[in-house]
Amino acid sequence: MKLTLCKSMAFLFLMGTIANISNGDALKESPKTLKVLLVGNSQCPTIVGNQLLEKLAASDKGGTLIKVGGCIKGGASLKSHWEAGTVKGSAREMIGSGNWDFIVLQDIYNVQEPAFQPYARLFNDLIKKTGKQTILFGTASILSDFPKGFERQHRLHLNMGKELGVPIVDSSEAYIKYFGANPSKEKMESLFAKDKAHPGLWGSYLYSCGIYSVVTSRTPIGLAFPESIPADIAKNLQETAWAQYKETATELKK
């Protein structure tokens, strides 16, 4: 199964324009298909463009198909998404008009508490009014900000998840778990693109396995993975995401 990022997606992100994407069209939709809207920035294009979530779901016998849409803008924060208002194609318009089951909210990697909390609350209030489910998505920080930035992302999202009573995709902590103690430079860089700021394919797949675990409460272990990822690495990424999902779900209940 070969998964490649479409060039048009990359162009949209480089230009900083909002991309309104629904990439599940190639997969057969059933009445039980879960519809997920991803609101975020340039941490997300590989997830959407390569249909990583859709293909995880399609390979899960006994699971439910997933269709993903995106309101994604390079460099965007929850604040800038909110302040875009309700014009067509904005996050707020898409949340209100789409028949989504889950809204995944992803803020910029260096967000601080004063900028994160108000907009997480505002978006969650809007999402609740539409009868949908909020999921907070805490990505990794840039590699040069390890481990402090990763730990900050973890704390911000865990605390807000507890306050709002919503699940979180704790990917910053999943990166730390995958790295292990005293990780080599090679292992740390393996999850990043060449700029060491955005996720590479391996990092995006780890993100996707984490989102899949939260959306479905099902393990990604043994499911589909891009053919360019070695099987042992894919298994490690799947196991890491599932272990982190279980740990974070337990922590949210405390």
N, C-alpha and C positions, 0 to 999 in steps of 0.2 A: 504494500500500500504506500504509494509515494505521495507525500504531501509537500506542496511548494507554495510559497507566499506569492500571491499575484502581484504583478508590477503596478497595477493601477492602485492597489491599496497603499503600497509604499509611496507612490506619488502623492496621494491624498494626505498622508501624514507629513511628508516633507513640506508640502505647501501650507500645512496648518489649517486645512479646511475640515469642516465636520464631515465625517463619513457616516452615512446612515445605511447600515448593511444588514441584509438578511440572507445569510449564506447557507441556509438549510435546504434551498430549493432543489438541489441535486439529489437529496435523500428523500425517500418516500415518507410522506407525513401521514400519520394515523390519528384517529380521534384522541389517543392517549399521549400524543407528542407533547413534551414539556417545552414551553417557549421561554427563552431566557434572553433578557436584554442586558447587554454589557455597556455600562456608561463609564468611560475612562479616557485614557490617553495613549501615548506611544509605547506603553508597556504591553499593549493588547493586540496589535495587528496580526501576529502570527497565530494567536488563538482563534481569531475570527477568520482570517484569510485562508488558513490551512484546514479549517473545519475540525480542529482537534477534538472539541467537545462532541460534535455530532458523530464523529467516527469512533470515539470511545463508546458512546451510547449504542451505536449500531452494532458493535461487536459484543455487547453484553447480552447474552442469552437470558431471557427472563426479565430484562430491564425495559426501560421506556425510551423511545426515541427522543432526541432533543433537537430543537431548532433555535439557532442563535441569531440575534440581531444586535447591531452595535450603533451606539451614538458615541463616536470616538474622535478626539481632536488632539493632535500633537501638542504637548505642553499643557494640556488642560488640567484643571483642578476641579473639585466639586464646586468650589466657589464660582469659577468661571462658567461651568456648566449651568449653575443655577442662575447666574446673572445674564445668561443668554436669553432668559425669558421663556416665552411659550410660542415663539415663532415656529413655523413648520420645520421639522427636522431637529429641533432642540431636544435635549434630554427630557425636559418637562412635558413638551408636547408628545413625545413618543411614549412616555410613561402613561399619559392620560388617554392616548388614542389606541394604543396597541393592546392586543389580547395576550398579555404576558402572564406567566406564572411567577417568575422570579426576576428581580431587578438587581443586578450586581453592580455595586458602586465602588469605583477605584479612584483614589485620590493620587496626587502627584507624590513622588517618592520622598521629597524633603518637606512635606507639609508638617506644620506644627499644630499643637493642640488648639490655639485660638482660632485658627483658620479652618481646622478640620471639624471640630465639634458642632458649630452652628449649622453647617451645611449638611452634615450627616443627619442631624435632627430634622432639618427642613425637608430633605429628600425622603426620609423615612415617614414623616407625617403625610406627605403627598402620596407615597406608595401605599400606605395603610388606607387612605381614603379611597383608593381605587381597588382595594381588596387583594393586592398583590403582596408578595413576600420580599422584603429587603434582605440582601446578603452584602456584607461589607468585605471587600477584597483588599487585603494588605499585601502589596507586592514587596519584593526586595528593594533595598536602596541601591545606589550605585556602589560598585565594588570598592572604590576608595573610601567609602563611608562605613566599611565593615570593621567592627561589629556594631558600633554605636547606632548607625542609621537603621540597621535591621532591628535592633532591640527597640528603638523608638517606634518604628512601624508596628511592631508586635504589641507594645503597651497601648498605643493609641487605639488600635482596632479592638483589642481585647476589652479595654475599659468601655469603649462605646458599645460594643456588642452586649456587654452586661447591662449597661444603662438602658439600651433600647429593647433588649430582649430578642436580639436577632443573631443568626449564625454569622460566622466570619470564615473567610478563606485565609488562613494564617500562613501565607506563602513566605513571608520574611523569616519566620521561624522554621519553615520547611527547608529553606535554603541552608540555614545554620545546621539543621539536622543532617542534611545531605553532606555538607562539608565535613562534619565530624570534628574530632579533636585534632588540632595541629594540621589543618589541611594544607596540601601543597598548592603552590600558585597555579599549577595546571588544573587541579581539580576545581578550584574556585572559579577560574576563568572559563571552565567548561560550560557553565550555566549562562554565560553572558555572550552578547554579540561582541564584535571586535572593538566597539567603543567602550566596553566594560561598564556601560550604564544601562543598556537595554538587555532584555533577556534574549539569548540565542534560542535555537530550536529546543535544546535540552531544557533550558529554563522555562520556556513557554509550555513545554509538555508537562513539566512539574506543576506549573500554574494550573493547567487544564485538568490534571488528575485531582488537584485540590478542589477545584470548582465542581468537578463531577462528583466527588465524594460528598460535598455539602449539599448539592442540589438533589442527589438521589439517595443519600445515606447508604450507598453501595460501594464496594471496593473496586478500585480501578485495576487491581492486581490481575494480570492475565489478559487484559484487554488490548485492543489495537494500539500500535505505536508506529511512528514514521519509520520507514525502512532504513533511513540514514542513521538512526540511533541503534547502536549495538544492543542485542537482546538483553545482555546482562545489565547494561546501563538502564535500559527501559524498565526492567524489573526493579532495579534499585530505586528509580524515580517513583514508580508506582507504589512501592512499599513505603517510601518516605512520606509521600502524600497521604496515604491511608493512616499511617501511624500518627502523623501530625493532626489529621482530622479528628481522630479519636481523642488525642490528648487535649486539643483545644475545646472540643465539645464538652469534655469533663471539666475543664477549667472554667468555661462559661457558666456552669451550674453552681460554682462555689460562691 
